[in-house]
Amino acid sequence: MSSVRDWEATNPVRENRAGNIGKGVDRYEGPLKVTGTAPYAYEVTPPAPAAYGVMIGAEIARGRIAGVDVAQAEAAPGVKLVWTHRNVPAQAPRGTRAHPRSTGASRPALESDRVAHFGQIVGFVVADTLENATAAAHLVRLTYAEEPARTDFAASLGEATDPPGEQDVEVGDFEAGFAASPVRLDQTWTTPIQNHCQMEPCATTAWWEGGKCVVHTSVQMVKPAQHGLAETLGIGRDDVHLLTRYIGGGFGGKGQTYDDLTLAALAARALGQPVKVAFTRRQMMHGTIHRPATVQRVRLGAEPDGRLTAMSVVSWTHCHRDGSFTEHASNFARSLYAAPNRLTGHRLVRLDLPGAGPMRSPGEASGTLGLECAMDELAEQLGLDPVELRIRNEPQVDPETGRPFSMRQLVRCLKEGAQAFGWDRRNPTPGQVRDGRWLVGLGMAAAIRGNFLLPAKCSFSVDADGVITVRQGMTDIGTGTYTVLAQIAAETLGVPLDKVRVEIGDSELPPAPGSGGQFGAATAGSAALAAGMNLRQAIAELAVNDPASPLHGGAVQAVTFQDGVVAIENRSETLAALVARAAPEGLTVEGEIRPPEDMRQWSQHTYGAHFVEVGVDPVTGETRVRRMLGVFAAGRILNFKTARSQLTGGMIWGVASALHEGNAVDHRDGSFIAQDLGQYVLPVQADIGEIEAIMLDEVDDKANPMGIKGVGELGNSGAGAAVANAIYNACGVRVRDYPITPDKLLAGLVARGL
């Protein structure tokens, strides 16, 4: 496609004649998962008996390894090797890209005696069983020379600098506009460190076939992982065959690889046998990335009628001392509300903590916890309904770029959500509604998340049985990729869903960017549609050029596909019969999607509105979420069931951010205090009341050829703020330090005399 305008043409997904698009199709791989027969990375059966690796984490925040004693470990039963920085096989220096087009750089394991954070992998043991490897790992004796470490984010805010290559973005004159505003709000919110807590930890099974390394690993992006491992091992990129067919949750935490991948590959080569390596739950907390804490200063200036005259969101966050990742908690505000004077920016503190990185809805998940509560506070100051305040500040074009919106239905989300939820029954005066011992309140917040499209390829094949096979180096992290690709194929080629096979998660398949950033379905699906259209063309040409076909001599563009039959008006034959006769070896074609240059002419986002009812116990400070409703505008929905699952999952995550989730740092050694799921608090079924997600009808023809957008991160944006606003409406207590735990609420309740 050379232009977004080309996407206005009709296609089988847009026509949806068979009705495969949009309906709640069961998960393609669901039966395998619920019967325990979907092999995750650690469960893959290798070609020979595997050895088992166990990693060892550092016990200090910063310094170096001063002494190593592995004698007892090496002498332990079943042990095959023990590695530290002293004897690990050679690897390419960190950051090496020997191949100029590599999408991943070298990430060597056990690379030196330096310790950069608590939990850094500093030792590795392989034995004949997991139990023997674990026992031997406890026998490795490491001593450390500690160095002063900076681990206290709040105490280090004065050391913050602008993130690399960034500076504040200002439109108009914020300070003057804010000072002149008749109504002003200036408050600060804080959010804590959060950990990903995927059900499946990072894990790898590796073996070698001659000079080729075969790895099954749990990662969201295939090509960067393949290329990065090849660079680390110093071999050709095609000498790594990486597979990641089933992934037990990613949330951004598996958007990069870790030492399990490198060490499994190295050990398998050294031992000449397959090796399995997995992070323990405690190692996941420190050995993989986390969402960093933030401090957010929000300033709003408004006229008495509620129209914003000035808006500023400036956020402080942290990353590793040698890192640069920034939690962009202010970026979303640039497109959400109209205001002539605007200032947004970020400040970055470098700490001696494990690496920070993206976590579901990076930026929006943290940032909306501030701005969307600030809008609620401003509405109260103005005596306006919070929904009405947002409607009054609806922009007509992107407030900062001036670009038109490709499609924006935020106001519709707000209005329809308010009506469906019964928002008109909300008492605007806090603490006035009781249900037995519970104080009951309602809250709401807006949601926004950008829409993205990346380059991708896909191949489609048809065999002599009329079966369509989709092949793509895409991943499914539980989001439904397998299923939506099957739906697109079935609709495009006019075959039943049971005639579609999907193969993904393999570095030898046509490349796709993977899962993350809410771009997966749109990107992978658009490439699949392109491949499907090319296969339609090839099949149509085969039919009209085959003298034995009833369609012979017809026009290629007149061929239709439906119910496994190809036809031109009343002349038809089955797809299987055509291919078996005219192309018994089958047909295979590729297709690709590339974002056209003029796609940048529009501001593209997904939108939503959250509504929440909570109960607050004034005696214990306990909060209970009684019901939640989200109304979302996210383009054409490919699969109602998987989309609803993604949206409600994000909403539940928002509850966790508001009420439960957070990790603290033990400044003695730079460790996180909550180191497993017994200590890290997450919501369970009993914590979530009624929950519903409504998806508005929408087709955004500027987004991609199918008019779809992502939903994986939208549900998390704003949900926590709606909970916080409901708590205030219930009891009149504002807590701006997340999570809103009973102790924080009780202090406010006591202060109010409740």
C-alpha positions as MATLAB code, in Angstrom:
seq = 'MSSVRDWEATNPVRENRAGNIGKGVDRYEGPLKVTGTAPYAYEVTPPAPAAYGVMIGAEIARGRIAGVDVAQAEAAPGVKLVWTHRNVPAQAPRGTRAHPRSTGASRPALESDRVAHFGQIVGFVVADTLENATAAAHLVRLTYAEEPARTDFAASLGEATDPPGEQDVEVGDFEAGFAASPVRLDQTWTTPIQNHCQMEPCATTAWWEGGKCVVHTSVQMVKPAQHGLAETLGIGRDDVHLLTRYIGGGFGGKGQTYDDLTLAALAARALGQPVKVAFTRRQMMHGTIHRPATVQRVRLGAEPDGRLTAMSVVSWTHCHRDGSFTEHASNFARSLYAAPNRLTGHRLVRLDLPGAGPMRSPGEASGTLGLECAMDELAEQLGLDPVELRIRNEPQVDPETGRPFSMRQLVRCLKEGAQAFGWDRRNPTPGQVRDGRWLVGLGMAAAIRGNFLLPAKCSFSVDADGVITVRQGMTDIGTGTYTVLAQIAAETLGVPLDKVRVEIGDSELPPAPGSGGQFGAATAGSAALAAGMNLRQAIAELAVNDPASPLHGGAVQAVTFQDGVVAIENRSETLAALVARAAPEGLTVEGEIRPPEDMRQWSQHTYGAHFVEVGVDPVTGETRVRRMLGVFAAGRILNFKTARSQLTGGMIWGVASALHEGNAVDHRDGSFIAQDLGQYVLPVQADIGEIEAIMLDEVDDKANPMGIKGVGELGNSGAGAAVANAIYNACGVRVRDYPITPDKLLAGLVARGL';
ca = [
       0.000    0.000    0.000;
       1.379    3.413   -0.972;
      -1.260    5.484    0.818;
      -3.799    5.274    3.611;
      -6.376    6.140    0.957;
      -5.825    2.712   -0.591;
      -7.313    1.165    2.558;
     -10.705    2.628    1.757;
     -11.209   -0.125   -0.845;
     -13.379   -3.043    0.180;
     -11.938   -6.431    1.114;
     -13.336   -9.718    2.475;
     -12.768   -8.719    6.115;
     -14.680   -5.488    5.628;
     -17.483   -7.296    3.791;
     -17.528  -10.159    6.323;
     -19.991  -12.168    4.247;
     -19.435  -15.405    6.173;
     -19.630  -13.595    9.509;
     -16.323  -14.903   10.848;
     -15.140  -11.433   11.827;
     -16.395  -10.042   15.101;
     -18.076  -13.069   16.603;
     -16.840  -14.758   19.757;
     -14.883  -17.640   18.266;
     -13.366  -20.044   20.804;
      -9.601  -19.970   21.072;
      -7.860  -21.922   18.315;
      -5.378  -23.416   20.787;
      -7.834  -23.568   23.699;
      -8.306  -27.373   23.766;
      -4.531  -27.874   23.923;
      -4.183  -25.478   26.824;
      -7.058  -26.758   28.945;
      -5.945  -30.374   28.458;
      -2.345  -29.580   29.335;
      -1.019  -30.639   25.952;
       0.219  -27.255   24.723;
       3.972  -27.505   25.318;
       5.329  -24.316   26.861;
       9.051  -23.637   26.499;
      10.201  -25.602   29.540;
       7.864  -28.495   28.724;
       9.027  -29.142   25.170;
      10.282  -32.690   24.687;
      13.855  -32.518   23.324;
      15.380  -35.134   20.999;
      17.444  -36.602   23.871;
      17.204  -36.573   27.682;
      17.770  -33.082   29.033;
      20.014  -31.766   31.751;
      18.695  -29.061   34.060;
      20.202  -25.665   34.764;
      19.705  -23.492   37.837;
      20.803  -19.856   37.983;
      22.265  -18.084   41.008;
      21.493  -14.436   41.810;
      23.707  -11.773   43.382;
      23.004  -10.760   46.957;
      24.148   -7.136   46.867;
      22.988   -3.998   45.077;
      26.331   -2.882   43.671;
      29.938   -3.985   43.746;
      31.975   -6.898   42.488;
      32.452  -10.596   43.125;
      35.538  -10.857   45.305;
      35.688  -14.605   45.802;
      34.353  -17.797   44.227;
      34.307  -21.280   45.749;
      32.586  -23.947   43.639;
      34.393  -27.038   44.900;
      31.457  -28.440   46.864;
      29.028  -27.714   44.053;
      31.197  -29.422   41.441;
      31.483  -32.496   43.672;
      27.745  -32.718   44.312;
      25.738  -35.654   42.884;
      24.765  -35.412   39.226;
      26.489  -32.083   38.561;
      27.705  -31.619   34.995;
      29.062  -28.071   35.112;
      29.331  -25.014   37.332;
      29.931  -21.615   35.754;
      30.679  -18.151   37.037;
      32.295  -15.206   35.266;
      35.609  -17.000   35.668;
      34.900  -19.945   33.395;
      31.803  -19.234   31.321;
      32.436  -19.795   27.584;
      33.400  -16.778   25.518;
      30.588  -14.576   24.236;
      30.475  -11.443   22.132;
      30.800   -8.184   24.087;
      27.503   -6.641   25.189;
      25.814   -4.659   22.454;
      27.646   -6.329   19.575;
      25.848   -6.375   16.221;
      28.193   -8.203   13.866;
      25.424   -8.312   11.302;
      24.365   -4.713   10.516;
      20.693   -5.658   10.124;
      20.358   -7.564   13.381;
      17.282   -6.507   15.336;
      18.850   -7.733   18.578;
      22.322   -7.208   20.043;
      24.581   -9.451   22.105;
      23.510   -9.999   25.736;
      26.298  -12.061   27.336;
      25.645  -13.924   30.589;
      28.036  -13.971   33.556;
      30.100  -11.425   31.648;
      32.286  -10.031   34.457;
      32.826   -9.775   38.192;
      30.733   -6.585   38.319;
      27.394   -6.679   40.143;
      24.940   -4.069   38.918;
      21.873   -4.987   40.990;
      20.485   -7.470   43.462;
      19.428  -10.686   41.771;
      21.738  -10.290   38.777;
      22.605  -13.772   37.526;
      26.154  -14.443   38.700;
      26.378  -18.242   38.719;
      24.986  -21.267   36.920;
      24.825  -24.980   37.717;
      23.724  -27.823   35.432;
      22.971  -31.323   36.696;
      21.157  -34.463   35.649;
      17.993  -33.492   37.546;
      16.419  -30.235   38.646;
      16.696  -31.325   42.269;
      20.420  -32.023   42.005;
      21.035  -28.743   40.178;
      19.110  -26.816   42.832;
      20.984  -28.498   45.669;
      24.347  -27.826   44.033;
      23.472  -24.186   43.395;
      23.109  -23.731   47.155;
      26.687  -24.993   47.558;
      28.228  -22.260   45.391;
      29.995  -19.775   47.668;
      30.383  -16.222   46.426;
      31.797  -13.321   48.406;
      31.329   -9.697   47.442;
      33.081   -6.368   47.722;
      30.156   -3.999   48.159;
      30.098   -0.444   46.886;
      27.753    2.417   47.804;
      24.469    2.009   45.983;
      21.651    4.382   45.157;
      18.341    2.554   45.642;
      15.999    5.172   47.142;
      13.916    6.769   44.391;
      12.167    9.341   46.572;
      15.445   10.461   48.096;
      17.091   10.745   44.679;
      14.609   12.980   42.865;
      17.103   15.820   43.025;
      19.443   13.759   40.828;
      16.896   13.487   38.016;
      17.782   14.559   34.494;
      15.951   14.681   31.192;
      15.791   11.257   29.515;
      18.312   10.858   26.685;
      17.224   12.783   23.608;
      14.137   14.235   25.282;
      13.048   17.639   26.468;
       9.835   19.127   27.761;
       7.093   19.769   25.230;
       5.326   23.105   25.605;
       2.501   24.606   23.588;
       1.571   28.207   24.309;
       2.817   29.628   27.623;
       1.894   27.271   30.418;
       3.169   29.275   33.387;
       1.400   32.438   32.276;
      -1.763   30.566   31.367;
      -1.813   28.707   34.674;
      -1.187   31.851   36.714;
      -4.058   33.631   34.952;
      -6.533   30.766   35.353;
      -9.470   31.573   37.659;
      -9.552   27.980   38.928;
      -6.337   26.065   39.577;
      -5.299   22.633   40.796;
      -1.733   21.602   41.658;
      -1.285   18.131   43.130;
       1.208   15.262   43.107;
       0.541   11.544   42.756;
       2.934    8.650   43.303;
       2.837    5.117   41.922;
       5.053    2.234   43.095;
       7.237   -0.347   41.416;
       5.175   -3.153   39.882;
       6.243   -6.624   38.769;
       4.814   -8.504   35.774;
       3.948  -11.775   37.557;
       3.257  -13.774   34.409;
       1.847  -17.240   35.091;
       4.718  -18.789   33.137;
       8.208  -17.693   34.199;
      10.884  -17.038   31.614;
      12.255  -20.413   30.515;
      14.222  -22.079   27.729;
      14.858  -25.567   26.381;
      17.882  -25.679   24.065;
      19.817  -28.216   22.006;
      22.156  -28.259   19.028;
      21.747  -29.981   15.690;
      25.249  -29.887   14.264;
      26.175  -26.226   14.111;
      22.597  -25.039   14.547;
      21.156  -24.018   17.897;
      17.495  -24.890   18.452;
      15.820  -23.031   21.306;
      12.277  -23.088   22.620;
      11.865  -20.016   24.793;
       9.181  -17.763   26.214;
       9.526  -14.397   24.508;
       7.181  -11.892   22.873;
       9.326  -10.903   19.878;
      10.831  -13.636   17.722;
      13.391  -11.957   15.465;
      15.133   -9.779   18.099;
      15.500  -12.865   20.299;
      16.881  -14.967   17.456;
      19.275  -12.268   16.307;
      20.369  -11.382   19.828;
      21.230  -14.983   20.672;
      23.148  -15.400   17.420;
      25.131  -12.241   18.147;
      25.869  -13.424   21.691;
      27.053  -16.844   20.549;
      29.010  -15.416   17.627;
      27.218  -17.502   14.995;
      25.143  -16.698   11.927;
      21.582  -15.564   12.470;
      20.264  -18.491   10.444;
      22.178  -20.830   12.756;
      19.647  -20.096   15.499;
      16.213  -21.656   15.167;
      14.061  -20.014   17.811;
      10.541  -21.193   18.628;
       8.034  -19.656   21.024;
       4.712  -21.288   20.200;
       2.935  -20.989   23.539;
       3.570  -18.198   26.030;
       2.004  -18.033   29.473;
       1.685  -14.261   29.652;
       4.095  -11.523   28.672;
       2.769   -8.020   29.481;
       5.971   -6.461   28.105;
       8.195   -8.363   30.523;
       9.068  -10.883   27.821;
       9.700   -8.246   25.205;
      13.384   -8.971   25.670;
      15.444  -12.056   26.467;
      17.252  -12.932   29.664;
      20.082  -15.163   30.828;
      17.989  -18.337   30.701;
      18.178  -18.230   26.894;
      21.912  -17.579   26.689;
      22.931  -20.039   29.391;
      20.725  -22.850   28.073;
      22.257  -22.477   24.599;
      25.814  -22.283   25.920;
      25.381  -25.274   28.236;
      23.713  -27.402   25.570;
      26.681  -26.767   23.283;
      29.208  -27.464   26.026;
      27.537  -30.689   27.177;
      26.348  -31.978   23.826;
      22.861  -32.567   25.208;
      19.630  -30.599   25.618;
      19.409  -28.250   28.607;
      16.381  -26.763   30.319;
      16.600  -23.526   32.314;
      13.821  -21.585   34.039;
      13.667  -18.603   36.358;
      12.200  -19.285   39.778;
       9.382  -16.989   40.843;
      11.738  -15.083   43.126;
      14.287  -14.733   40.353;
      11.576  -13.314   38.081;
      11.167  -10.391   40.474;
      14.812   -9.312   40.221;
      16.206  -10.948   37.101;
      13.644   -9.497   34.700;
      12.337   -5.983   34.158;
       9.654   -4.211   36.189;
       7.422   -1.143   35.884;
       9.269    1.682   37.642;
       7.764    3.948   40.263;
       6.630    7.451   39.313;
       6.030   10.842   40.864;
       3.557   12.917   38.853;
       2.899   16.600   39.287;
      -0.356   17.588   37.627;
      -1.393   21.224   37.254;
      -4.702   22.229   35.716;
      -6.047   25.710   35.122;
      -9.638   26.325   34.051;
     -12.323   28.906   33.479;
     -15.366   28.760   35.774;
     -17.282   26.947   33.023;
     -14.719   24.126   33.159;
     -12.804   24.795   29.964;
      -9.125   24.124   30.525;
      -6.824   27.079   29.947;
      -3.630   25.387   31.095;
      -2.517   21.787   31.616;
       0.792   20.334   32.759;
       1.802   16.767   33.542;
       5.454   16.286   34.506;
       6.588   12.863   35.694;
       9.646   11.566   37.523;
      10.625    7.926   37.148;
      13.696    5.705   37.392;
      15.755    3.175   35.471;
      18.907    1.160   36.014;
      22.179    3.059   36.378;
      23.278    1.893   32.921;
      19.825    2.089   31.345;
      17.652    4.681   29.672;
      14.130    3.238   29.759;
      11.585    5.912   30.673;
       8.053    5.328   31.895;
       6.409    7.986   29.745;
       3.623    8.737   32.170;
       2.993   12.180   30.652;
       2.840   11.389   26.933;
      -0.811   10.300   26.771;
      -1.905   13.682   28.152;
      -0.717   15.359   24.980;
      -3.697   14.035   23.024;
      -6.437   13.631   25.620;
      -7.871   17.093   26.412;
      -7.907   20.504   24.778;
      -6.044   23.363   26.483;
      -4.241   26.268   24.787;
      -1.302   26.315   27.231;
       0.374   22.958   27.784;
       3.529   21.549   29.344;
       4.510   17.889   29.555;
       7.788   16.173   30.248;
       9.744   13.522   32.110;
      12.625   13.301   34.548;
      14.787   10.206   34.934;
      16.645    8.993   38.018;
      19.247    6.254   37.612;
      19.314    3.727   40.433;
      21.140    0.534   41.344;
      17.988   -1.542   40.978;
      17.013   -4.257   38.496;
      16.205   -2.936   35.049;
      13.000   -1.019   34.430;
      11.018   -1.674   31.276;
       7.622   -1.747   29.615;
       4.677   -3.272   31.431;
       1.118   -3.431   30.127;
       0.061    0.071   29.001;
       3.462    1.642   29.680;
       2.862    5.309   30.349;
      -0.921    5.311   30.396;
      -1.311    2.784   33.213;
       0.725    4.988   35.550;
      -0.102    8.399   34.136;
      -3.881    8.140   34.127;
      -3.726    7.400   37.866;
      -2.716   11.033   38.227;
      -4.385   13.109   35.515;
      -7.745   11.334   35.608;
      -7.969   11.844   39.369;
      -6.917   15.463   38.910;
      -9.828   15.923   36.501;
     -12.139   14.510   39.157;
     -10.798   16.958   41.737;
     -11.118   19.848   39.308;
     -14.714   18.879   38.560;
     -15.492   19.062   42.270;
     -13.860   22.475   42.573;
     -15.951   23.711   39.651;
     -19.175   22.084   40.791;
     -19.339   20.166   37.507;
     -20.115   16.540   36.801;
     -16.844   14.699   35.982;
     -18.290   13.361   32.726;
     -19.408   16.811   31.660;
     -15.991   18.311   32.456;
     -14.332   15.871   30.085;
     -16.880   16.514   27.348;
     -16.325   20.260   27.617;
     -12.625   19.726   27.001;
     -12.989   17.451   23.987;
     -10.528   18.599   21.278;
     -11.513   18.879   17.638;
      -7.982   18.122   16.436;
      -4.949   16.766   18.226;
      -4.208   19.458   20.811;
      -0.454   19.411   20.259;
       0.159   18.409   16.650;
      -2.943   19.944   15.108;
      -3.482   16.785   13.092;
      -7.003   15.528   12.543;
      -8.031   12.439   14.445;
      -8.428    9.364   12.288;
     -11.481    8.561   14.419;
     -12.320    9.667   17.951;
     -15.346    8.434   19.866;
     -14.354    9.343   23.413;
     -17.452   11.457   23.984;
     -19.655    8.618   22.809;
     -17.854    6.272   25.224;
     -18.491    8.734   28.041;
     -22.153    9.300   27.262;
     -23.112    5.708   26.546;
     -21.121    4.478   29.523;
     -22.794    6.955   31.854;
     -26.228    5.923   30.651;
     -25.570    2.189   30.847;
     -23.966    2.437   34.295;
     -26.654    4.609   35.873;
     -24.296    7.518   36.448;
     -27.201    9.908   36.909;
     -27.872    8.241   40.276;
     -24.483    9.340   41.613;
     -24.607   11.673   44.598;
     -21.872   14.260   43.990;
     -21.413   14.875   47.715;
     -18.961   12.324   49.130;
     -19.890    9.991   51.952;
     -23.673   10.254   51.563;
     -24.630    6.769   50.374;
     -24.633    3.722   52.657;
     -25.411    0.053   52.179;
     -25.293   -1.482   55.633;
     -21.821   -0.849   57.017;
     -20.468    0.114   53.606;
     -20.048    3.634   52.284;
     -20.845    3.424   48.564;
     -19.441    5.636   45.823;
     -19.245    5.934   42.055;
     -16.244    7.041   40.030;
     -15.213    7.316   36.406;
     -12.215    8.054   34.217;
     -11.359    8.337   30.544;
      -8.998    5.984   28.714;
      -6.658    6.470   25.772;
      -3.975    4.390   24.099;
      -2.179    5.026   20.818;
      -2.751    2.958   17.699;
       0.283    1.538   15.899;
       1.084   -0.399   12.742;
       4.467   -2.006   12.043;
       5.930   -3.869    9.058;
       5.125   -7.589    8.882;
       4.950  -10.510    6.486;
       2.830  -13.658    6.348;
       2.435  -16.694    4.105;
      -0.739  -18.552    3.126;
      -0.841  -22.038    1.631;
      -3.650  -24.205    0.316;
      -3.266  -27.958   -0.100;
      -5.117  -30.612   -2.080;
      -7.620  -31.042    0.753;
      -8.578  -27.396    0.594;
      -6.903  -26.666    3.945;
      -5.491  -23.169    4.373;
      -2.292  -22.879    6.426;
      -1.229  -19.530    7.858;
       2.461  -19.178    8.691;
       3.938  -16.180   10.451;
       6.753  -15.431   12.899;
       4.207  -13.893   15.249;
       3.518  -14.771   18.897;
       0.454  -15.375   21.042;
       0.924  -14.320   24.666;
      -2.625  -15.279   25.546;
      -4.145  -12.454   23.525;
      -5.755  -14.610   20.833;
      -3.337  -14.304   17.901;
      -3.877  -17.893   16.764;
      -7.615  -17.364   16.722;
      -7.852  -14.025   14.926;
      -5.407  -15.156   12.238;
      -7.611  -18.193   11.648;
     -10.684  -15.949   11.427;
      -9.021  -13.647    8.905;
      -7.936  -16.617    6.800;
     -11.375  -18.240    6.884;
     -13.128  -15.025    5.892;
     -10.626  -14.091    3.198;
     -10.580  -17.497    1.490;
     -14.214  -18.392    2.124;
     -13.541  -21.627    4.011;
     -14.874  -22.953    7.322;
     -12.712  -22.275   10.377;
     -11.960  -25.971   10.764;
     -10.221  -25.825    7.385;
      -7.601  -23.363    8.669;
      -4.287  -24.242   10.299;
      -2.136  -21.618   12.024;
       1.610  -21.889   12.623;
       3.312  -19.054   14.511;
       6.154  -18.471   16.963;
       8.970  -19.700   14.718;
      11.983  -17.723   13.494;
      11.944  -19.586   10.165;
       8.501  -18.236    9.272;
       7.820  -14.872    7.604;
       8.741  -12.183   10.142;
       6.307  -10.175   12.245;
       7.132   -7.762   15.074;
       5.566   -9.908   17.789;
       3.153   -9.090   20.590;
       3.285   -5.827   22.509;
       2.305   -2.182   22.396;
      -1.235   -3.080   21.333;
       0.011   -3.422   17.736;
      -0.045   -7.218   17.409;
      -3.424   -8.047   15.894;
      -3.500   -5.019   13.597;
       0.004   -5.641   12.283;
      -0.032   -9.425   12.022;
      -3.623   -9.425   10.819;
      -2.986   -6.875    8.085;
      -0.099   -8.951    6.747;
      -2.337  -12.021    6.887;
      -5.043  -10.234    4.922;
      -2.465   -9.256    2.287;
      -1.301  -12.868    2.010;
      -4.888  -14.064    1.833;
      -5.698  -11.644   -0.960;
      -2.653  -12.845   -2.894;
      -3.755  -16.459   -2.450;
      -7.258  -15.553   -3.635;
      -5.697  -14.100   -6.753;
      -3.557  -17.195   -7.320;
      -6.516  -19.545   -6.840;
      -8.743  -17.473   -9.119;
      -6.083  -17.470  -11.836;
      -5.641  -21.213  -11.421;
      -9.363  -21.779  -11.878;
      -9.980  -19.580  -14.906;
      -6.893  -20.937  -16.688;
      -7.679  -24.620  -16.040;
      -9.633  -26.137  -18.953;
     -11.028  -28.773  -16.586;
     -12.521  -26.182  -14.249;
     -16.135  -24.996  -14.598;
     -14.711  -21.496  -14.117;
     -12.419  -21.781  -17.159;
     -12.359  -18.678  -19.324;
     -14.003  -16.466  -16.730;
     -12.703  -13.201  -15.340;
     -10.344  -13.475  -12.391;
     -12.075  -10.607  -10.581;
     -15.434  -12.372  -10.909;
     -14.376  -15.432   -8.867;
     -16.062  -15.670   -5.456;
     -15.072  -17.726   -2.407;
     -17.649  -19.108    0.002;
     -18.125  -22.274    2.088;
     -15.058  -23.906    0.564;
     -16.376  -23.348   -2.970;
     -14.999  -21.143   -5.741;
     -17.568  -19.856   -8.204;
     -18.434  -17.479  -10.997;
     -22.177  -16.965  -10.790;
     -23.749  -20.447  -11.244;
     -20.502  -22.209  -12.202;
     -18.634  -23.633   -9.250;
     -16.432  -26.339   -7.785;
     -14.898  -26.996   -4.412;
     -11.590  -25.416   -3.581;
     -10.217  -28.851   -2.697;
     -11.203  -30.320   -6.073;
      -9.610  -27.430   -7.951;
      -6.304  -27.586   -6.085;
      -6.117  -31.394   -6.096;
      -6.522  -31.424   -9.871;
      -4.682  -28.314  -11.023;
      -2.035  -27.855   -8.301;
      -1.713  -31.128   -6.372;
       1.419  -29.881   -4.584;
      -0.560  -26.914   -3.317;
      -0.084  -23.184   -3.649;
       1.908  -20.877   -1.359;
       2.078  -17.096   -1.471;
       3.307  -14.310    0.799;
       1.903  -10.941    1.689;
       3.145   -8.012    3.712;
       2.050   -4.770    5.324;
       4.100   -1.611    5.598;
       2.829    1.609    7.164;
       2.425    4.207    4.406;
       4.097    7.547    4.900;
       0.836    9.500    4.916;
      -0.406    7.485    7.901;
       1.370   10.129   10.020;
      -1.053   12.771    8.839;
      -3.607   11.575   11.380;
      -3.582   11.317   15.147;
      -4.569    7.724   15.899;
      -5.723    6.366   19.238;
      -8.136    4.037   20.937;
     -10.476    5.400   23.590;
     -12.608    4.323   26.491;
     -14.533    5.361   29.573;
     -14.500    3.496   32.887;
     -17.260    3.541   35.486;
     -16.834    1.935   38.905;
     -18.890    1.414   42.046;
     -17.061    0.653   45.274;
     -17.909    0.050   48.898;
     -15.615    1.349   51.655;
     -15.778   -0.017   55.184;
     -15.171    3.010   57.447;
     -14.120    0.779   60.340;
     -11.460   -1.320   58.578;
     -10.606    0.867   55.593;
     -11.326   -2.060   53.279;
     -12.436   -1.261   49.729;
     -14.583   -3.607   47.678;
     -15.158   -3.159   43.962;
     -18.859   -3.900   43.490;
     -19.194   -3.372   39.749;
     -17.220   -2.034   36.774;
     -18.195   -1.005   33.275;
     -15.878   -0.053   30.451;
     -17.044    1.339   27.115;
     -14.403    1.283   24.400;
     -13.854    2.508   20.847;
     -11.067    0.450   19.302;
     -11.813   -0.053   15.637;
     -13.382   -3.155   14.142;
     -13.408   -6.002   16.641;
     -12.043   -9.244   15.191;
     -13.205  -11.564   17.971;
     -15.694  -10.457   20.601;
     -14.662  -13.126   23.099;
     -10.906  -12.548   23.024;
     -11.329   -8.757   22.833;
     -13.630   -8.753   25.863;
     -11.137  -10.945   27.697;
      -8.362   -8.477   26.960;
     -10.404   -5.456   28.006;
     -11.780   -6.903   31.227;
      -8.330   -8.258   32.051;
      -6.972   -4.745   31.720;
      -9.764   -3.382   33.902;
      -8.920   -5.933   36.598;
      -5.294   -4.865   36.314;
      -6.487   -1.320   36.971;
      -8.149   -2.500   40.183;
      -4.830   -4.058   41.194;
      -2.968   -0.812   40.529;
      -5.472    1.175   42.548;
      -5.843   -1.146   45.542;
      -3.200   -3.855   45.726;
      -0.075   -3.833   43.590;
       3.268   -2.389   44.527;
       6.741   -3.417   45.577;
       9.049   -1.704   48.029;
      12.839   -1.733   48.112;
      14.964   -3.004   50.964;
      17.683   -0.381   50.844;
      20.143   -2.574   52.729;
      20.766   -4.749   49.659;
      18.639   -3.243   46.886;
      16.193   -6.151   46.834;
      12.441   -5.980   46.400;
      10.631   -6.880   49.588;
       7.866   -8.846   47.875;
       9.675  -11.694   46.144;
       6.920  -14.152   45.268;
       3.165  -14.366   44.758;
       2.677  -15.001   48.453;
       3.998  -11.516   49.234;
       3.212   -9.545   46.087;
      -0.474   -8.710   46.386;
      -2.675   -9.277   43.347;
      -6.484   -9.365   43.101;
      -8.258  -12.704   43.103;
     -11.735  -13.590   41.925;
     -13.326  -12.501   45.212;
     -11.855   -9.004   44.807;
     -13.703   -8.309   41.559;
     -17.446   -7.747   41.440;
     -19.579   -7.499   38.321;
     -17.501   -6.493   35.314;
     -18.540   -5.727   31.762;
     -16.938   -4.292   28.644;
     -18.911   -2.729   25.789;
     -17.222   -2.281   22.418;
     -18.662    0.405   20.174;
     -19.126   -0.171   16.471;
     -16.181    1.423   14.740;
     -14.143    0.996   11.570;
     -11.105    3.264   11.303;
     -10.015    3.192    7.672;
      -6.883    5.213    8.507;
      -5.632    2.502   10.888;
      -4.989   -0.391    8.484;
      -6.780   -2.242    5.659;
      -9.166   -3.973    8.088;
     -10.039   -0.889   10.136;
      -9.062   -2.639   13.363;
      -7.076   -1.412   16.360;
      -5.634   -3.033   19.463;
      -7.371   -3.610   22.797;
      -4.674   -5.309   24.885;
      -3.623   -2.187   26.784;
      -6.640    0.112   26.524;
      -8.546   -1.637   29.312;
      -5.765   -0.881   31.774;
      -5.654    2.811   30.919;
      -7.750    4.845   33.356;
      -9.317    1.908   35.184;
      -7.377    2.458   38.394;
      -8.227    6.162   38.434;
     -11.937    5.329   38.186;
     -11.547    3.148   41.294;
      -9.753    5.948   43.164;
     -12.428    8.456   42.197;
     -15.151    6.080   43.368;
     -13.394    5.720   46.729;
     -13.426    9.476   47.183;
     -17.101    9.657   46.286;
     -17.795    6.896   48.807;
     -15.957    8.308   51.812;
     -14.495   11.727   50.996;
     -10.859   10.641   51.351;
      -8.311   11.344   48.602;
      -5.265    9.104   48.582;
      -2.673   10.196   46.055;
      -0.073    7.582   46.972;
      -0.912    4.288   45.275;
      -1.982    1.648   46.063;
      -4.909    2.831   48.186;
      -4.515    0.382   51.051;
      -6.657    0.258   54.211;
      -4.012    1.935   56.380;
      -3.912    4.975   54.090;
      -7.691    5.188   53.936;
      -8.093    4.783   57.690;
      -5.828    7.754   58.333;
      -8.055    9.905   56.142;
     -11.247    8.473   57.589;
     -10.080    9.206   61.133;
      -9.148   12.735   60.086;
     -12.709   13.192   58.782;
     -14.173   11.858   62.004;
     -15.641    8.731   60.412;
];
